[in-house]
């Protein structure tokens, strides 16, 4: 039973089709990296998975819950699908600890003590216990992103979605965020990650999805994506050549 099923998703902004018949599924414990040029629809695709972006055709089923089903409670659904954005989205006026507690208390109806205990446990996991009473603005970008990951984990998600989690960071901070993500992958968290970090994809992903102009052009094992180039789409080869010139 796949954890995430994306079935024939198409989406338009007015007359512009941003996703065209996208289909893939991600099994429990699988780590899938979604890559492709800017504007290829990858961030839009990942946002449809937790209902942040509506879609006009197709369906998405996460852990047995269908987004097409009118009975699906979207707020509850989103609380089970962890999402980490490019720009941390932390509440600036709240301490790190409060940022990790609020969703648990409001959405999951946990007691303050329970929420605090869980928050401290995950701050420890991302190596930031010492910063629990600081405000987000007092932390580096890499630290803020690790807080955002911990906040997602506090909700006991069935899977985690990452939308370019390192693209707003200084190069020195990228590693600390990818390290936390690598640890999660090793522990069996189901993950779907939009990223340009091909080293991370090669090391951590089970599969790579390559998108261009709103379509999924490749959906294959990481090894096939990087090593069996003769079987890849021309557009993919061009993308990989460009990336290897940069790195």
C-alpha positions as CSV (number, residue, x, y, z in Angstrom):
1,X,0.0,0.0,0.0
2,X,1.7,3.2,-1.1
3,X,1.9,6.0,1.5
4,X,1.4,8.7,-1.2
5,X,-0.5,8.1,-4.4
6,X,-0.6,10.9,-7.0
7,X,-3.0,9.9,-9.7
8,X,-3.3,11.8,-13.0
9,X,-3.0,15.2,-11.5
10,X,-3.6,18.2,-13.8
11,X,-3.7,21.8,-12.6
12,X,-4.3,25.1,-14.3
13,X,-3.7,28.7,-13.3
14,X,-6.4,30.3,-15.6
15,X,-5.4,29.2,-19.1
16,X,-1.9,28.1,-18.2
17,X,-1.5,24.4,-17.4
18,X,1.1,24.1,-14.7
19,X,0.7,20.3,-14.1
20,X,-0.1,17.7,-16.8
21,X,-1.3,14.2,-16.0
22,X,1.3,13.7,-13.2
23,X,1.2,10.1,-11.7
24,X,3.5,8.5,-9.2
25,X,3.4,6.7,-5.9
26,X,5.7,6.7,-2.9
27,X,5.9,3.7,-0.6
28,X,6.2,3.9,3.2
29,X,9.8,4.6,4.1
30,X,10.8,5.6,0.6
31,X,12.7,8.8,0.0
32,X,11.9,10.5,-3.4
33,X,13.7,13.6,-4.7
34,X,11.8,15.7,-7.2
35,X,14.1,17.8,-9.4
36,X,14.0,19.8,-12.6
37,X,14.5,23.3,-14.0
38,X,12.8,26.4,-12.5
39,X,9.2,26.6,-13.4
40,X,8.8,22.9,-14.1
41,X,6.0,22.5,-11.6
42,X,7.8,20.6,-8.9
43,X,6.9,22.9,-6.0
44,X,3.3,23.0,-7.2
45,X,3.2,19.2,-7.3
46,X,4.5,18.9,-3.8
47,X,2.0,21.5,-2.5
48,X,-0.9,19.5,-4.1
49,X,0.1,16.6,-1.9
50,X,-0.9,18.3,1.3
51,X,-3.8,20.3,-0.2
52,X,-2.0,23.7,-0.2
53,X,-2.6,23.9,-3.9
54,X,-6.0,22.7,-5.3
55,X,-5.9,20.6,-8.5
56,X,-8.6,20.3,-11.2
57,X,-8.1,16.7,-12.4
58,X,-7.0,13.5,-10.8
59,X,-6.7,12.5,-7.1
60,X,-4.2,12.3,-4.3
61,X,-4.4,9.7,-1.6
62,X,-2.1,9.9,1.4
63,X,-2.1,7.0,3.9
64,X,-5.5,5.9,2.7
65,X,-7.1,9.4,2.9
66,X,-8.4,10.8,-0.4
67,X,-8.2,14.5,-1.2
68,X,-11.2,14.1,-3.6
69,X,-13.4,12.8,-0.8
70,X,-15.6,15.7,0.4
71,X,-15.6,14.2,3.9
72,X,-11.8,14.7,4.2
73,X,-11.0,17.2,6.9
74,X,-8.2,19.2,5.3
75,X,-6.8,20.8,8.5
76,X,-6.6,17.3,10.1
77,X,-5.1,16.0,6.8
78,X,-2.4,18.7,6.7
79,X,-1.4,18.0,10.3
80,X,-0.5,14.5,9.3
81,X,1.6,15.5,6.3
82,X,4.7,17.4,7.5
83,X,5.7,20.3,5.3
84,X,9.0,22.2,5.3
85,X,9.2,25.3,3.1
86,X,12.0,27.3,1.5
87,X,11.4,30.1,3.9
88,X,11.0,28.5,7.4
89,X,7.5,30.0,8.0
90,X,8.1,30.2,11.8
91,X,6.2,32.7,14.0
92,X,8.7,35.5,14.6
93,X,7.0,36.7,17.8
94,X,7.2,33.2,19.5
95,X,10.1,31.4,21.0
96,X,11.4,28.3,19.3
97,X,9.7,26.1,21.9
98,X,6.3,27.8,21.5
99,X,6.7,27.5,17.7
100,X,6.9,23.7,18.2
101,X,4.1,23.5,20.7
102,X,1.3,25.6,19.1
103,X,0.3,23.2,16.4
104,X,0.3,20.3,18.8
105,X,-2.0,22.1,21.2
106,X,-4.3,23.7,18.7
107,X,-4.6,20.9,16.1
108,X,-3.8,17.7,18.0
109,X,-5.3,19.0,21.2
110,X,-2.3,17.9,23.3
111,X,-1.9,19.2,26.8
112,X,0.8,21.8,27.3
113,X,3.0,19.4,29.2
114,X,2.7,16.7,26.5
115,X,3.4,19.3,23.7
116,X,6.4,20.6,25.6
117,X,7.9,17.2,26.1
118,X,7.5,16.3,22.5
119,X,8.9,19.7,21.4
120,X,12.0,19.2,23.6
121,X,12.5,15.7,22.3
122,X,12.6,16.9,18.7
123,X,14.7,20.0,19.4
124,X,17.2,17.6,20.8
125,X,17.0,15.5,17.7
126,X,17.9,18.4,15.5
127,X,20.6,19.6,17.9
128,X,19.0,22.8,19.1
129,X,17.9,22.2,22.7
130,X,20.1,25.0,23.8
131,X,18.1,27.5,21.7
132,X,14.6,26.7,22.9
133,X,14.0,30.1,24.5
134,X,15.3,32.1,21.6
135,X,13.2,33.8,18.9
136,X,13.6,32.7,15.3
137,X,15.3,36.0,14.4
138,X,18.1,35.2,16.8
139,X,19.0,32.0,14.9
140,X,20.9,31.4,11.7
141,X,19.0,30.3,8.6
142,X,20.2,26.8,9.0
143,X,19.1,26.7,12.6
144,X,15.7,28.1,11.7
145,X,15.2,25.4,9.0
146,X,16.1,22.7,11.5
147,X,13.5,24.2,13.9
148,X,11.0,24.0,11.1
149,X,11.8,20.3,10.5
150,X,11.4,19.7,14.3
151,X,8.1,21.5,14.3
152,X,6.9,19.2,11.5
153,X,8.0,16.1,13.3
154,X,6.2,17.1,16.5
155,X,2.9,16.5,14.7
156,X,3.7,12.8,14.3
157,X,3.4,13.0,10.5
158,X,2.9,9.9,8.3
159,X,5.3,11.5,5.7
160,X,7.4,14.7,5.3
161,X,7.4,17.0,2.3
162,X,10.3,19.4,1.7
163,X,10.0,22.2,-0.8
164,X,13.5,23.4,-1.6
165,X,14.5,23.4,2.0
166,X,18.0,24.6,1.4
167,X,17.6,27.1,-1.4
168,X,17.3,30.2,0.9
169,X,20.4,29.2,2.9
170,X,24.0,30.3,2.8
171,X,26.1,27.5,1.4
172,X,27.8,26.8,4.8
173,X,24.4,26.0,6.3
174,X,23.1,23.7,3.7
175,X,25.0,20.7,5.1
176,X,23.5,20.9,8.6
177,X,19.9,20.8,7.2
178,X,20.7,17.9,4.8
179,X,22.3,16.0,7.6
180,X,19.0,16.2,9.7
181,X,17.1,15.1,6.6
182,X,19.5,12.2,5.9
183,X,19.0,11.0,9.5
184,X,15.2,11.0,9.0
185,X,15.6,9.0,5.8
186,X,17.7,6.4,7.6
187,X,15.1,6.1,10.3
188,X,12.5,5.2,7.7
189,X,10.5,8.5,7.4
190,X,8.6,8.6,4.0
191,X,9.9,11.7,2.3
192,X,9.2,13.7,-0.8
193,X,11.8,16.4,-1.4
194,X,12.0,19.1,-4.1
195,X,15.7,20.0,-4.2
196,X,18.6,21.1,-6.4
197,X,21.0,19.3,-4.1
198,X,22.0,16.4,-6.4
199,X,24.7,15.1,-4.0
200,X,21.9,14.6,-1.4
201,X,19.7,13.0,-4.0
202,X,22.5,10.6,-5.0
203,X,23.3,9.7,-1.4
204,X,19.8,9.6,0.2
205,X,17.0,9.2,-2.4
206,X,15.6,5.8,-3.4
207,X,14.1,7.3,-6.5
208,X,14.4,10.5,-8.5
209,X,11.5,12.2,-10.3
210,X,12.5,14.7,-13.0
211,X,10.0,17.2,-14.2
212,X,9.9,19.7,-17.0
213,X,7.0,22.0,-18.1
214,X,4.6,20.4,-15.7
215,X,5.2,16.8,-16.7
216,X,7.0,14.0,-15.0
217,X,9.6,12.9,-17.6
218,X,11.6,10.5,-15.4
219,X,10.6,8.4,-12.4
220,X,13.3,5.9,-11.8
221,X,15.8,4.6,-9.2
222,X,18.5,7.0,-8.2
223,X,21.2,4.7,-9.7
224,X,19.4,4.6,-13.1
225,X,18.9,8.4,-13.0
226,X,22.5,9.2,-12.5
227,X,24.2,6.3,-14.2
228,X,22.1,4.9,-17.0
229,X,22.2,8.1,-19.0
230,X,21.6,6.4,-22.4
231,X,18.1,5.5,-21.2
232,X,17.3,9.1,-20.0
233,X,15.3,11.7,-21.8
234,X,17.3,14.3,-23.8
235,X,15.9,17.0,-21.5
236,X,17.2,15.1,-18.4
237,X,20.7,14.6,-19.9
238,X,20.8,18.4,-20.6
239,X,19.8,19.1,-17.0
240,X,22.4,16.7,-15.6
241,X,25.2,18.2,-17.8
242,X,24.3,21.7,-16.7
243,X,24.4,20.6,-13.0
244,X,27.7,18.9,-13.3
245,X,29.2,22.0,-14.9
246,X,28.1,24.0,-11.8
247,X,29.5,21.6,-9.2
